Amino acid sequence: MHAAVARQLSLVWGVLPHLIPRTFATDELLSQADEFLSKMGVVGPGDLVVVTLGAPVASCGSTNLMKLHRI
């Protein structure tokens, strides 16, 4: 996600966009997101978050996956 897209998403009620370093594997992306959001204090163990991404990961314009993910 680009910073401009994150700024636009921040205007939507209930959406808290965060930029994390680019990864090339879904499991690695989820692990980084867990760590980042936990450190920020946004989520705690057992919380549910919605993750949207493109598969294969790091392909621009290919958002085709939505996952309900438990931290």
N, C-alpha and C positions, 0 to 999 in steps of 0.2 A: 504494500500500500504506500502511496506517496503522501507526503505531508499535506498537500492540497486536498486530497480526498479525506484524510483524517479530519481536517478542519471542517469540511462540509458535513461529515458524519456527526461531528460534535453538536451540530444544530438540531439533531433529531433526538426527541425525548427518550431517555433510557439508554442511549448509545454512548459508550465510553471508548472511543478508539485509542489504541496505543500502537506505536510503531516499535517493532522489534527487528533485530538483524535478519537478513534474508537467509533462509535455509533451503535445502534441496530434498528434504524427506519429511513426510507428514508427522511421524513420531517425534522427530527432532523439533519441529515447529511447535507441537503441543507441549513438549517438555520445556522449551524456552519460554513459551507463553505462561505456563504454570509458575515457573520460577520468577519471571518478571512481575506478574500480577500479585504473587504472594509477597515479594519484596516491597512492592508499592503499597501493600495493605489493602488492596482492592478486593481480594478474595481470601477465603480461608479453607482449610481442609473440609471436603464434603460439599462445597459450593458448586452450583451448576452454572456454566457459561455457554454461550452460543459462539461457535467459531465458524467463520466462513472463509473458504480458501479455494484456490484452484488446484486441481490435480491434473497433471503433475505439478508439484509445488514449484514456485518461482516462474511460472509461465504467466506473463502479463495478459490480462483480459480473458482469463479462463476460469472465472469463479464458477465452480460447478459442484461444490461440496459444502454442506452445512452440517455441523456436528454439535449435538448437545453433549458437552464434555464435563465430567465431574473432576474437580481439582483433587 
